């Protein structure tokens, strides 16, 4: 069903109405203060009867005003009342504390779930990959399946997609305690870079020594010929990502300018989405 040019999501209509009432309240407060009024008027309750058409578009409810003489329209009753700040804090859901480095659910699952399916997951209270993983690990997959109308297998596939390693960038890393004639290290930044143990890293099909690794960063010590090529990171039997990079020009320039093998170029790899193989 098309939402048409005059249709708006119902929550947008309510938010616009609330914003205008807030502005009216602010104006009345300023008027009372500036004019030193001992008595003035205020809006306590507001009731509206809207003749409208109710439409559902991609799991969102839209309303469209009815025209004159439109007999097929529905009547939507809205009643707004006042609420104090403590009441808002007591009854409203607390804002989610999100890791700024954590991708959104849409970014993580990619095309494993449609926009409508992700919307239904939000209805079930799942907004992040961490929430989806927590529900799946706790055995609540059946409940999510019932509420969001999504098979458990689809949820598992989406979670597997979100758990794949992802490389955001590769950059040179300089350590002051290393010998001046030693090759620079490389720092890999991303997410899901650790599984149950240290990741296996290779460049051009040859293994690379991993010096330090956590979920968001890997520090490797490549050989002189491994500053370009195909980077592969494997965190498990079915979790691997590959991407091409080329830092050789920037490292060579840094080595020439420093007169040693300790480079600190600023070149980075082109970000690439991880591919499971």
N, C-alpha and C positions, 0 to 999 in steps of 0.2 A: 504494500500500500504506500503510495507516495505521500510524503509529508507536505508537499505544496509550498508555495512561497509564503503563505500567511501562517503556517504552523510553527509552533515553538515548543521545545521540551517543557514539560510541566514544571520541572524544578527551576528552569530559567525564569519562567513567569512568576513563580513564588518569590525567587530571590530579587527580581526587579521590583516587585511590590513591596517587599520588606525593606529594600534599600531606600525607596521613596518615602516610606513611613519613617525610617530612621532620620532622613534629612528633614522631614517635617517636625519630628521631635526635637532635633537640634535647633531648628529655627525658632521653635516655641520657647526653648530654654534661653536662647540669646535674647529674644524679645522680652521675656520676663525679667532678665537681668539688666538689660540696658534701659528699659522703661520703668524699672522698679515697680512692677505691677504686683499688687497684693493678691490678685486673683486673675486667673486666665483659664483657658480651655485646653483640654488634652484629649487624645484619642485613646480609649481604653480597649474597646472591642470593635472589630470590623467584620461584617458578614457580607459575602458576595454570592450571588446566584448567577452563574455564567452559562449561557446557552452556547454549547460548543460541540464540535465533533472530536471524539477521542480516537487517536490512531496509534498504532504500535509500529515503530520503524526500527529495525535492527536492535530489538530488545530495549528500546526507549519509548516512553509514553509521550506523545505529542498531543497538543490541543490546537484546534483551529476554530476561530469564532464563527458562529452560525450567522447566516444572512437573514434579512427580513423574510418572514413567512416560511422559513425552513423548518418543516415539520419533523424531519428525521434527526434533529439535533438532540443531544443529551443535555441535562441540566447538572452542572457541577457546583456543589455547595462548598464554599470555602469560608471558614471562620477563623479569624486571627485574633489573638489576645495578647496581652502584655506578659512579659516574663522577665524576671530579674537575673542579674549576672550569676549569683549562686545557683539558681535553678538551671541555667544553661550549663554550668560546669558539672552539675550533679547528673544531668540527664544526657548530655551529649557524649559521644564517643571521644576518647582521648586521641589527639593527633598521633599518627604513627611516627615513631622515631626510626627513620630510614638511614642506612649507611649511604653516604653520598657517592661512594664508589659502586654501590650495588645497582645493577641494571634494572630497568623496569621489567615487569612480567612480559610485556610485548617484545622488548628487545631480546630477552633471554630465550623465549620459546620460539621466536621467529614465526614460520608458517605452520608450526605444529598445531596451533589453535587459531580458529577464525576470530575476528573481532567480536562476533556475537558470543562465541564460547568464552572468550576472556571477560566479556561483560557479565556473563552468568557466574563466572568464578568470583568476580567482585561482589556479586549479590551474596555469595556464600562467605564473604569476608576475606577472600584471598586476593591480595593486591601485589604481593612480592614473591620472588622465588623462595625466599626463606620461609614464608608462611606456607607455601605449597609443599615444600620439603618437610616442614614440621608436621603437617597434617598427614602426609603420606607415611612418614616414619612412625607416627603414633597409631597407625591402623585406622584412621578416620576416613580413608578413601571412599568407603561405601556411603558414608553420610554426605560427603562432597558430591559423589556421583548422583545421589538422589536429589540434592538441592540444586545443583548446577546442571543436571541432566547431561552429564558427561560420563562415558564409560571409564572405569578405573584404568583400563589399558591405555586409553588416550591420555589420562593424567600421568601415567608412568612414562609414556613416550615424551610428553612435554617436559617432564622433570629431567629425563635423560638428556634431552636437547639442551635444557638450561644448565646442565652440569658439565657440559663439554668444556675443555680448556679454550680460552679465548685470548689471543695476543693483541694488545692495543698498540704497543710500540716496542722497538728494540733500539737501544742507545749505548754508546760507549760509557764505561765506568772506570774512573781513575782512582787508584788507592795509593796513598802517600807512602805506605810501608813496603811497596813493591820495588824491585830493582828497576833502575831507569831504562835498561835495555830490554825489559820484558814486554811482551805483547799486552795491549790493554784488555781489560775484561769487558764483557757485554752484559748489560742489564736488560732483562725482559720483563715488561710490565703487562698486566692483564688481569684475568680472573680465572678461578678454577684451575690454577696451575699446580695444585698438589692433590694427589689422591691419598691412598692409604700409606704411601711411602714417597720417597723422592721421585721426581719425574725423570723420564728418560728423554734426553735432548740430543738431537743430531742435526748436523748441517751438511747438506750435500750427501746424505746417506752415511756420514761418518760420525761416530759418537763424540760428544763434547763433555768435558768434565764439568760437573755441577758443584759449585762451591757452597752455595746457600740457596734455599728455596722455601717459599711459603705460598699461601694461596694466591697472592697478588704480585709476587715478584720472584724472579729467578736470576741468580748471578752465575755466569758461566765463564770458563777460561778457554776460548777457542784457540786453535793453532793459527799460524800466520795466514794460511790460505782459506780460513773459514770466516772471513768478515763479509762474505756475500754468498748467496745461494739460497737453497730451500731449507728453512728452519722447521724442524719437526719436534713436537712435544707430545709425549705419551704419558698419561697419568693412570692408565688402566688398560685392560685388554681391549675394550671397545671405545676408549676415549683418547682420541688423537686429533691434533690440529696441525696444519701445515700452512706456511706462508713464505713468500719470497721477500728477500731484503738485500740491500747492497750498501754497506758502510765502508767499503774499501777506499773509495775516493776521499772521504772526509778523514779517515784515519791516516791515510798516506800523507795528506796535507798537514795534519797535526804532527805527525812524526818528523816531517821535513822541517816544520817551523820550530819544533822543540829540539831537533838535532838528536833525538833518541827514539826508542821504541815505545815510549809511554805516551799514547795519544789520548786526546780528549775531545774529539770532534763532536759536532752537534747534529750530525746526520741521523735520521731515524728512518725506520722502515715504513712503508705504506701500510696502514692498518688493514688487516684482513680478517674476515669472519672465519672462525674455525670450521673445519670440515672433518666429520667423523669418517673413519675408514676402517 
